[in-house]
Amino acid sequence: MSLLLLLLNIHIYEGDGFYAFAAFSTPTGMPYGTVNLVSGIPSGETTVTCTAGVGTFIVEFGSLSQFTGDPVFMNVAVRALEALWQTRSQLGLVGVRYHLISSNVFWVL
């Protein structure tokens, strides 16, 4: 892959990253599972997300911040991860699903 093509792809990913911010517009900061890059959060989208749905953005947005030099992507992902971490049990365990509005935790027993 040429350097020019790589830089063009990073520019496209950066734009997509800004559009994806709509997914994080929840009281908890944890993202919705689906976001349309044109119209935002689909009508009727579930307000329940999973641990991986929150944690994966550390890698994805962290990389995007690294490539673009813009920390805003990593900051959004860290805010979501910190919200998830605040819900951990007394044993330090995190749940499997979370309500994005109330931050209620769904545990598997």
N, C-alpha and C positions, 0 to 999 in steps of 0.2 A: 504494500500500500504506500502510495507516495505521501510525502509530508503535506502537500496541498490538500489531498483527499482526507487525510487525518484531521487537519485543521477545520475543513469544511464540516466533517462529521461532528466534531466537538462543538462547533457553532450551532448545528442543528440540535444536538442533545441539550445544549444550554437553553435554547428556546423551548424545547419540550419540558425541561426542568421547571422553567417559570410557569408554564401552563399547568404542570402537575401540582403546583402549590395549592390549587383549589382543594385537593384531597385532604390537605392538612387544616382546613378551616373548620375545626371542631373545637369545642370547649376544652377538650383534653390535649389537643395538639396531635393526637394519634390519627393517622390518615384513613380515609375511606378506602375500601378495597378497589373501587373502580372510579376512574375519572376520565371523561371524554376531553381530549385536548382542545376541542373546539367549543363545546357547550357546557363543560364543567361536570358537576356531579349529576348522574342520571336520576331522574325522578323515580322514587321508590327504592333507591339504593339502600342496602342494609346498613344499620348503624352498629353492627357487630364486626369486629376485625379479629385477626389472630396474632399471636406473638410474632410469627415470621413476617406478617404483613407490616409490622412496625419495624422490626429489626433489619429487614433487608435494605431499607433506605440508608442505613449507616454506610454500607458498602457502595451502593449506587450513587447516592448524593455526595458521599465523601469523595468518591472518585471524581465526580463532576466538579466539585469544588477544587480538587487538586489540579485537574486539567485546565480549568478556566481561571483559576486564581481568585475566584469569588467565594468567600466563606458562607454566603447566605444559604447555599444548599445544605452544607454540613450543619449549620445552625438549626435549620428546620428539622433535620433528621435527629439531631441530638435532643431537641426539645421533645420530640415524640418518644424517644427512647427513655428519657428521664421521666416522662409521664407513666410509661409502662413500669419502670423500676419502682416508682412510688406505690404501686399496687402490690408489691411482693408480699408474701406471707411472712409470718414470724420466723420461719425456717429459711427465708431468703429465696423462696421459689416464686416464679411468676406463673400466672394462669395460662390457659390455652386460648381463651377468647376474652375480648373486652368490649364493653359498650362504649362507643365513642363519645357519647354525650355525658353519661353519668360516671364513667370509668368503673362501673361494676365489673367484677371479675367472674368468669365462668370457670369453675374448677372441674377437673375430671377426677373422680374418686375410684 
